């Protein structure tokens, strides 16, 4: 009986720690999105690690943190950056519990988008180190969208092939 009680207690402690860690990470992501919607530039970028990368929806949007700060500053200065509301989110951790990765479905000014990212625990704090934003395209509209962006994509493909 003691062993069973010990196992139940120990199991609950582990679950509680996992839930706390998941809540911490979810909170960082939620507060990060909120900081953008409230145009809090410093809070937004302090949530990111020093070597963070942000990949946006455009082929040219593969930014270091510093590059992204330069791009984003005028948007934040207007008092409104972007407003992403999480509709769904999946969260995962490595075995050491110092790296988390996630994917999320977002309600945005661009309608449905998919975000995915990686957080690292740095000096006891979770920081966003990598984020990718994609516009969701329904499968039945892929051909139409591909045709619509064909000209621009062909130019980018040719430029990249020349590098």
Protein Blocks (a to p, Z undefined) as FASTA:
>chain_A
ZZmmmmmmmmmmmmmmmmmmmmmmmmmmmmmmmmmmnopaklmmmmpcfkbccddfbfkl
ccdfklmmmmmmmmmmnopacdcddfbdcddddfkopaccdddddddfklpadddddddd
eehiacdfbdcddddddfklmmmmmmmmmmmmmmmmmmmmmZZ
